[in-house]
């Protein structure tokens, strides 16, 4: 049995930078990571689907409003899971992978652990990869009151 094909470091970097933005709200983490021509982001806050030429800016602004000042987010990324690569009709090289993420944060004295998965489709742009599609799904969460 052979080891499964997994994304390389260049492929993992855009996902890591996306999470870094969510932890810090530092917009520089997003510089150059999105496909400028074809981007869709699906997330768990309104309007839920962000697409088109302004998708990155609209999503980042909505995310910052969603978390507000009372969140202190910390993520733990698990190892990439499902992975695939293809050449699509427009000739682009694309890859897909999913990655488990555990978010920890506190809201009004309650510690929250949110477990979910990040799914991304990346498109090759020269030697780098850019996010063409990103989606987030919560699979479970636990709330514990602080003592």
N, C-alpha and C positions, 0 to 999 in steps of 0.2 A: 504494500500500500504506500502511495506517495503522499507527501504533505500537500495540503490544498494550496492553490494559488492564492496569494494574499496581496493587498495593495502595498506598494513600496512607500518609502518615506515621502517622496514628492507628492504622492496621492493623498497621504494622510494629512499633510500640512494644511490644506484648505479647511478641512474639518476641524483641526485643532485651533486654527485661527478664528473660525466661526464661534467655537465654544469660548475662546479667550475673550472675544468681544462680549459675549453674554455674561461672563464673569466680571468684566471690568468696565463695560460701556466705552472702551477706548476704540474710536472709529478707525484708528490706524491699523488695527488688527484685520479690518475688512479690505484694506487697500489691495486691489488687484485680484481678489479671490473669486469674484463672480464673473460668469460669462456675460459680457456686455450686450450680446445679441439675443440671448434666449435664456431667460431666468424665470424660474417659478420656485417659490418657497411656500411650504405648507406648515403652519404652526398652530399652536393651541390657543391663540388669542385673535380677536377680531381684527381684520376681516377674514382671517384664517388662510386665505390664498392670496399671495402677493406675486404678481407676474407683470412682465413687460419691462420697458426701459427704466422705470423708476422703482422696480421691485426691491432692489437692495436698500435704497434710501427709505422707502416707505416701510419696509420690514424693520429696519434698524430703529427708526423713529417710534414705530408702534411697540417694539420690544422694550425700549427704554421707558415708554409710558406705562407699559404693562407691569414692569418690575418696580417702577417708582423708586423713591428714596429709602423705603423700608426693607428692601431686600438686600441680603448679602449672599450672593450665589457662589457656590463652590462645586465644581464638577470633577468627577472621576470617570475617565474614559476607559472602557474595557477594550479587550482586543477586537479588532475587526472580525466580522463574521462572514456572512455570505458575500461572495465577490464574483464579479463577472466583467468581461470586457467584450466590446463589439466595435465594428465599424458600421455606422448608420448611413441611411440613404443619402445624406448630404456630404458623405465622405469623411465625416468627423470620427476620430477615435474617442470612444467614451468608455468609462468604467462605472460600475455600481458597487457600493459596499454598504453594509449596515454596521453600526457600532453601538454597543451598549453604553449608556450614560447614566450615572447616578448623580443627581443634583441634591445638594443639601443647602437649606436656607431656613431662616427664621422669619415668621410673620407674627407680629403682636404677641410675642412671648411664647410662641409655639414653634418647635423645631419640626421641619418638614423634610422628609426624604422622598424624593420622586425618582422612580426608576423607569427608564424608557429606552427608546432606540432612536438613533439618528440614521436616516437613510439618505445617501447622497449619490447623485449622478454627476460625474466630472467629465469635462471635455478637455482634450489635449489642446494646448495653445503653445506651440513651439516645444520648449523643454519643460514647461510647467503645466499644471492642471488647474482648471477653474470650475467652480460650482455652477452647474446648469440647473440642477434641481436639488432641493433639500427638503426633507420632511421630518417632523418630530412626532413621536407617539408615546404617550405615557402608558406604561403597562401596569404600574401599581404605585401607590404612595402610602406613607405612614406619617401621622402627625402625633408628636409627643410633646405635652406641655413641659416647659422648663421648670426645674425645681429650685 
